[in-house]
Amino acid sequence: MNWKCLTLTIALAAAGAASPAVADQLDTILASKTLRCATFADVPPFAAPDVKTREMVGFDVDLCNAIAKELGVKAEVKPVSVEARVPEVKLGRVDITVANLAYTQGRAEQIQFSDPYYLAKEMLIVPVDDAGKKKSDYEGQRVASTKGSTSEMSIKLNKSDPLTFQDTGSAYLAVQQGKARGMVANTMTTTKLVNESKTKGKPMRMIDEPMLFQPIGIGMAKDNPALTAKVNEILRKLDTSGDLNKIWDKWLGQDTEYKMTRTDKVVPLSELKFDPIP
């Protein structure tokens, strides 16, 4: 190596040593003492304004607060639309997204997912007098969902025709008005809507066969290994201590209209058996 090359090599090495390391988002959260958390704007029981206080409440809000508490910081909840859940965290406008966020290959290319904390199902509901019995009966049929959701993806995967809206209420109304043959949403939402339909509007029923299985995790910006590791550590701690089940039971358990029992455990995505959606 000649002296000119050696001098250049030393200079580059010195410059690299002098350059500050790229901070992990976890450092920023701890320094600001605030965890900026995106949740649904109005999708109960996950996140919605309390009718009396107007404060955001729900499963995802409580999980945000629990994670913030473990970090020793304050949670700042930011309600977002369904389709904004990924962009908000990708663009750095929030630190994490806790909004019933299902793992998909497309989303995983844009953001980092935590270990899943439960395995959800996308379910199809239709009027009780509808003749369909399985999801294949709805191929080529117009089915409603929220825009940019995995519900919409499941409709496309079923070769049905998605009719999308900004919120769940509008999608449900489309079925009630006969603009769509059915509607797809997560199990909790569809269970609630079916129960409500017994006393209000057109009675609905749920198709037994799930449209889709999907692992639900927390979304973070890519290339933040410390934050990812810490969130996974906290999720496992909340799971082991039973605190995660307590939050679940409060919003989705046997004393609620959903009457659902959480049997899942926080495990790495690689340990789950499912067909990832694009």
Secondary structure, 3 states (H helix, E strand, C coil): CCHHHHHHHHHHHHHHHHCCCCCCHHHHHHHHCEEEEEEECCECCCEEECCCCCCEECHHHHHHHHHHHHHCCEEEEEEECHHHHHHHHHCCCCCEEEEEEECCHHHHHHCEECCCCEEEEEEEEEECCCCCCCHHHHCCCEEEEECCCHHHHHHHHCCCEEEEECCHHHHHHHHHCCCCCEEEEEHHHHHHHHHHHCCCCCCEEECCCCCEEEEEEEEECCCCHHHHHHHHHHHHHHHHHCHHHHHHHHHHCCCCCCCCCCCCCCCCHHHCCCCCCC
